[in-house]
Amino acid sequence: MVGSAQRWRDRPAGRLLVDMLSTLLTLWVSLLLLMWFIQRQISGGGSADKRRKPKKQRVGFDDVQGVDEAKEELVEVNVAFVLITSLRCLMNVARQIIFWYLVV
């Protein structure tokens, strides 16, 4: 181990810098190539299946059977949410009023 440390001390600073940069460059290039390859594999790499798919298929409420019932259910859920939220807010206000009344 001592011999290894001695070799690093004997090298000129320029050579040490060149060694470090070449090592870092080699690591970065290999990592970038690996990341590029993995990204291509994950995304499908422009396969034939990807080209056959339609770009975007938009389906709205008007395209679905029973759209009127779904809209009514959404309105019911929205009304229930607003009522529950309002009741919670009123309960919090009442709790604060009672707290301040008892404290003071």
MDAnalysis code that builds the backbone (N, CA, C; Angstrom):
import MDAnalysis as mda
import numpy as np

u = mda.Universe.empty(312, n_residues=104, atom_resindex=np.repeat(np.arange(104), 3), trajectory=True)
u.add_TopologyAttr("name", ["N", "CA", "C"] * 104)
u.add_TopologyAttr("resid", np.arange(1, 105))
u.add_TopologyAttr("resname", ["MET", "VAL", "GLY", "SER", "ALA", "GLN", "ARG", "TRP", "ARG", "ASP", "ARG", "PRO", "ALA", "GLY", "ARG", "LEU", "LEU", "VAL", "ASP", "MET", "LEU", "SER", "THR", "LEU", "LEU", "THR", "LEU", "TRP", "VAL", "SER", "LEU", "LEU", "LEU", "LEU", "MET", "TRP", "PHE", "ILE", "GLN", "ARG", "GLN", "ILE", "SER", "GLY", "GLY", "GLY", "SER", "ALA", "ASP", "LYS", "ARG", "ARG", "LYS", "PRO", "LYS", "LYS", "GLN", "ARG", "VAL", "GLY", "PHE", "ASP", "ASP", "VAL", "GLN", "GLY", "VAL", "ASP", "GLU", "ALA", "LYS", "GLU", "GLU", "LEU", "VAL", "GLU", "VAL", "ASN", "VAL", "ALA", "PHE", "VAL", "LEU", "ILE", "THR", "SER", "LEU", "ARG", "CYS", "LEU", "MET", "ASN", "VAL", "ALA", "ARG", "GLN", "ILE", "ILE", "PHE", "TRP", "TYR", "LEU", "VAL", "VAL"])
u.atoms.positions = np.array([
    [0.811, -1.180, 0.000],
    [0.000, 0.000, 0.000],
    [0.866, 1.259, 0.000],
    [1.966, 1.193, 0.662],
    [2.866, 2.341, 0.718],
    [3.439, 2.623, -0.664],
    [3.745, 1.573, -1.409],
    [4.290, 1.752, -2.753],
    [3.299, 2.451, -3.665],
    [2.012, 2.146, -3.497],
    [0.964, 2.769, -4.302],
    [0.902, 4.268, -4.023],
    [0.962, 4.648, -2.756],
    [0.927, 6.063, -2.397],
    [2.180, 6.775, -2.899],
    [3.301, 6.088, -2.884],
    [4.559, 6.677, -3.352],
    [4.494, 6.967, -4.850],
    [3.870, 6.081, -5.613],
    [3.764, 6.305, -7.053],
    [2.965, 7.562, -7.359],
    [1.885, 7.840, -6.596],
    [1.084, 9.036, -6.833],
    [1.859, 10.297, -6.494],
    [2.681, 10.238, -5.474],
    [3.471, 11.417, -5.098],
    [4.557, 11.714, -6.122],
    [5.085, 10.687, -6.762],
    [6.164, 10.894, -7.714],
    [5.681, 11.433, -9.057],
    [4.403, 11.335, -9.359],
    [3.910, 11.808, -10.657],
    [3.826, 13.331, -10.673],
    [4.071, 13.938, -11.808],
    [3.908, 15.394, -11.915],
    [2.420, 15.759, -11.864],
    [2.137, 16.980, -11.478],
    [0.750, 17.434, -11.303],
    [-0.015, 17.377, -12.622],
    [0.629, 17.684, -13.729],
    [-0.032, 17.647, -15.028],
    [-0.481, 16.239, -15.384],
    [0.336, 15.272, -15.104],
    [0.006, 13.877, -15.415],
    [-1.162, 13.396, -14.535],
    [-1.156, 13.823, -13.285],
    [-2.242, 13.465, -12.379],
    [-3.568, 14.044, -12.872],
    [-3.536, 15.283, -13.329],
    [-4.736, 15.923, -13.854],
    [-5.239, 15.200, -15.095],
    [-4.328, 14.828, -15.986],
    [-4.709, 14.098, -17.197],
    [-5.325, 12.754, -16.839],
    [-4.762, 12.062, -15.860],
    [-5.301, 10.772, -15.434],
    [-6.714, 10.934, -14.853],
    [-6.893, 11.958, -14.024],
    [-8.204, 12.175, -13.419],
    [-9.248, 12.532, -14.467],
    [-8.896, 13.425, -15.396],
    [-9.843, 13.825, -16.427],
    [-10.194, 12.667, -17.357],
    [-9.217, 11.857, -17.698],
    [-9.512, 10.723, -18.575],
    [-10.412, 9.709, -17.876],
    [-10.193, 9.516, -16.592],
    [-11.050, 8.599, -15.846],
    [-12.475, 9.132, -15.770],
    [-12.622, 10.415, -15.434],
    [-13.954, 11.011, -15.358],
    [-14.645, 11.008, -16.714],
    [-13.918, 11.329, -17.761],
    [-14.495, 11.338, -19.101],
    [-14.954, 9.947, -19.496],
    [-14.166, 8.944, -19.205],
    [-14.550, 7.574, -19.526],
    [-15.808, 7.173, -18.764],
    [-15.874, 7.514, -17.477],
    [-17.050, 7.183, -16.683],
    [-18.299, 7.893, -17.197],
    [-18.174, 9.190, -17.487],
    [-19.325, 9.948, -17.952],
    [-19.828, 9.460, -19.293],
    [-18.932, 9.190, -20.214],
    [-19.352, 8.713, -21.536],
    [-20.057, 7.371, -21.408],
    [-19.493, 6.473, -20.610],
    [-20.129, 5.168, -20.466],
    [-21.487, 5.288, -19.768],
    [-21.602, 6.160, -18.760],
    [-22.880, 6.353, -18.089],
    [-23.917, 6.979, -19.011],
    [-23.493, 7.942, -19.811],
    [-24.430, 8.561, -20.749],
    [-24.916, 7.562, -21.788],
    [-24.026, 6.728, -22.294],
    [-24.442, 5.697, -23.249],
    [-25.402, 4.706, -22.605],
    [-25.129, 4.318, -21.382],
    [-26.005, 3.391, -20.675],
    [-27.376, 4.021, -20.442],
    [-27.414, 5.284, -20.023],
    [-28.688, 5.965, -19.798],
    [-29.469, 6.104, -21.102],
    [-28.791, 6.408, -22.186],
    [-29.447, 6.525, -23.491],
    [-30.049, 5.190, -23.906],
    [-29.302, 4.107, -23.707],
    [-29.783, 2.782, -24.070],
    [-31.003, 2.390, -23.235],
    [-30.957, 2.650, -21.933],
    [-32.076, 2.307, -21.062],
    [-33.307, 3.133, -21.424],
    [-33.111, 4.407, -21.704],
    [-34.234, 5.269, -22.078],
    [-34.878, 4.789, -23.368],
    [-34.075, 4.358, -24.308],
    [-34.604, 3.828, -25.567],
    [-35.388, 2.550, -25.348],
    [-34.901, 1.699, -24.460],
    [-35.594, 0.454, -24.182],
    [-36.923, 0.705, -23.478],
    [-36.942, 1.658, -22.569],
    [-38.170, 1.957, -21.836],
    [-39.210, 2.577, -22.759],
    [-38.799, 3.497, -23.609],
    [-39.754, 4.195, -24.465],
    [-40.174, 3.388, -25.676],
    [-39.595, 2.248, -25.916],
    [-39.985, 1.429, -27.046],
    [-39.088, 1.622, -28.260],
    [-38.289, 2.634, -28.260],
    [-37.305, 2.841, -29.310],
    [-37.883, 3.013, -30.698],
    [-39.085, 3.565, -30.827],
    [-39.657, 3.779, -32.145],
    [-40.114, 2.491, -32.783],
    [-40.663, 1.581, -31.992],
    [-41.086, 0.288, -32.519],
    [-42.317, 0.439, -33.404],
    [-42.639, -0.632, -34.112],
    [-43.770, -0.605, -35.037],
    [-45.089, -0.436, -34.281],
    [-45.201, -0.987, -33.088],
    [-46.421, -0.836, -32.296],
    [-46.682, 0.626, -31.969],
    [-45.634, 1.332, -31.683],
    [-45.776, 2.741, -31.336],
    [-46.260, 3.544, -32.543],
    [-45.825, 3.177, -33.730],
    [-46.234, 3.912, -34.928],
    [-47.667, 3.601, -35.321],
    [-48.180, 2.419, -34.983],
    [-49.537, 2.032, -35.362],
    [-50.592, 2.638, -34.456],
    [-50.229, 3.057, -33.276],
    [-51.197, 3.622, -32.341],
    [-51.684, 4.976, -32.835],
    [-52.957, 5.269, -32.594],
    [-53.418, 6.623, -32.922],
    [-52.766, 7.631, -31.975],
    [-52.595, 8.823, -32.450],
    [-51.891, 9.828, -31.663],
    [-52.623, 10.137, -30.363],
    [-53.887, 10.585, -30.465],
    [-54.673, 10.875, -29.277],
    [-56.126, 10.557, -29.576],
    [-56.724, 9.846, -28.671],
    [-58.136, 9.548, -28.811],
    [-58.846, 10.191, -27.636],
    [-59.630, 11.190, -27.941],
    [-60.297, 11.932, -26.878],
    [-61.729, 11.434, -26.745],
    [-62.091, 11.045, -25.534],
    [-63.442, 10.592, -25.241],
    [-64.014, 11.537, -24.200],
    [-65.147, 12.098, -24.536],
    [-65.792, 13.014, -23.606],
    [-67.057, 12.411, -23.035],
    [-67.782, 13.192, -22.245],
    [-69.029, 12.716, -21.660],
    [-70.069, 12.406, -22.730],
    [-70.067, 13.165, -23.823],
    [-71.088, 12.977, -24.856],
    [-70.916, 11.651, -25.599],
    [-69.728, 11.055, -25.563],
    [-69.468, 9.806, -26.266],
    [-69.870, 8.574, -25.454],
    [-70.198, 8.749, -24.198],
    [-70.457, 7.618, -23.317],
    [-71.948, 7.439, -23.120],
    [-72.392, 6.168, -23.141],
    [-73.803, 5.886, -22.910],
    [-74.121, 6.117, -21.435],
    [-75.257, 6.703, -21.173],
    [-75.648, 6.982, -19.800],
    [-75.000, 8.242, -19.256],
    [-74.708, 9.175, -20.150],
    [-74.006, 10.387, -19.741],
    [-74.864, 11.247, -18.813],
    [-76.169, 11.237, -19.015],
    [-77.038, 12.065, -18.177],
    [-77.003, 11.605, -16.727],
    [-77.045, 10.278, -16.521],
    [-76.998, 9.753, -15.161],
    [-75.651, 10.070, -14.497],
    [-74.579, 9.965, -15.268],
    [-73.250, 10.255, -14.722],
    [-73.142, 11.719, -14.303],
    [-73.701, 12.601, -15.115],
    [-73.664, 14.023, -14.775],
    [-74.466, 14.296, -13.507],
    [-75.633, 13.637, -13.378],
    [-76.440, 13.821, -12.175],
    [-75.701, 13.327, -10.939],
    [-75.027, 12.172, -11.059],
    [-74.269, 11.646, -9.925],
    [-73.131, 12.585, -9.531],
    [-72.471, 13.169, -10.528],
    [-71.403, 14.118, -10.219],
    [-71.939, 15.348, -9.497],
    [-73.105, 15.805, -9.909],
    [-73.707, 16.959, -9.237],
    [-74.053, 16.598, -7.800],
    [-74.598, 15.373, -7.587],
    [-74.937, 14.942, -6.232],
    [-73.691, 14.856, -5.349],
    [-72.627, 14.295, -5.903],
    [-71.381, 14.191, -5.143],
    [-70.831, 15.578, -4.814],
    [-70.906, 16.490, -5.766],
    [-70.409, 17.843, -5.559],
    [-71.218, 18.546, -4.473],
    [-72.543, 18.397, -4.512],
    [-73.395, 19.029, -3.502],
    [-73.076, 18.456, -2.121],
    [-72.925, 17.137, -2.035],
    [-72.609, 16.517, -0.749],
    [-71.267, 17.018, -0.229],
    [-70.295, 17.143, -1.105],
    [-68.973, 17.632, -0.697],
    [-69.061, 19.057, -0.163],
    [-69.798, 19.902, -0.846],
    [-69.934, 21.297, -0.409],
    [-70.648, 21.362, 0.934],
    [-71.686, 20.539, 1.116],
    [-72.407, 20.558, 2.387],
    [-71.523, 20.084, 3.534],
    [-70.807, 19.002, 3.324],
    [-69.937, 18.481, 4.382],
    [-68.844, 19.485, 4.721],
    [-68.273, 20.108, 3.707],
    [-67.229, 21.104, 3.937],
    [-67.785, 22.302, 4.697],
    [-68.996, 22.732, 4.351],
    [-69.615, 23.867, 5.050],
    [-69.893, 23.518, 6.505],
    [-70.389, 22.292, 6.749],
    [-70.662, 21.887, 8.127],
    [-69.383, 21.820, 8.950],
    [-68.317, 21.319, 8.369],
    [-67.044, 21.275, 9.088],
    [-66.563, 22.680, 9.435],
    [-66.717, 23.583, 8.487],
    [-66.295, 24.970, 8.732],
    [-67.114, 25.585, 9.868],
    [-68.438, 25.347, 9.847],
    [-69.284, 25.878, 10.918],
    [-68.923, 25.267, 12.265],
    [-68.619, 23.973, 12.278],
    [-68.224, 23.328, 13.523],
    [-66.923, 23.915, 14.054],
    [-65.989, 24.196, 13.175],
    [-64.730, 24.802, 13.609],
    [-64.958, 26.195, 14.186],
    [-65.837, 26.968, 13.554],
    [-66.138, 28.303, 14.061],
    [-66.793, 28.209, 15.435],
    [-67.753, 27.275, 15.558],
    [-68.428, 27.103, 16.849],
    [-67.430, 26.660, 17.911],
    [-66.530, 25.775, 17.586],
    [-65.523, 25.313, 18.533],
    [-64.634, 26.474, 18.987],
    [-64.246, 27.315, 18.051],
    [-63.421, 28.479, 18.405],
    [-64.175, 29.447, 19.315],
    [-65.460, 29.655, 19.014],
    [-66.258, 30.575, 19.837],
    [-66.376, 30.026, 21.255],
    [-66.665, 28.726, 21.364],
    [-66.792, 28.116, 22.692],
    [-65.467, 28.184, 23.426],
    [-64.375, 27.908, 22.728],
    [-63.058, 27.953, 23.357],
    [-62.763, 29.336, 23.906],
    [-62.962, 30.375, 23.109],
    [-62.671, 31.721, 23.561],
    [-63.627, 32.186, 24.644],
    [-64.869, 31.693, 24.610],
    [-65.826, 32.046, 25.651],
    [-65.418, 31.439, 26.989],
    [-64.943, 30.179, 26.963],
    [-64.540, 29.521, 28.194],
    [-63.216, 30.048, 28.729],
    [-62.315, 30.441, 27.852],
    [-61.008, 30.939, 28.268],
    [-61.130, 32.321, 28.872],
    [-61.932, 33.155, 28.269],
    [-62.045, 34.546, 28.731],
    [-63.033, 34.631, 29.790],
])
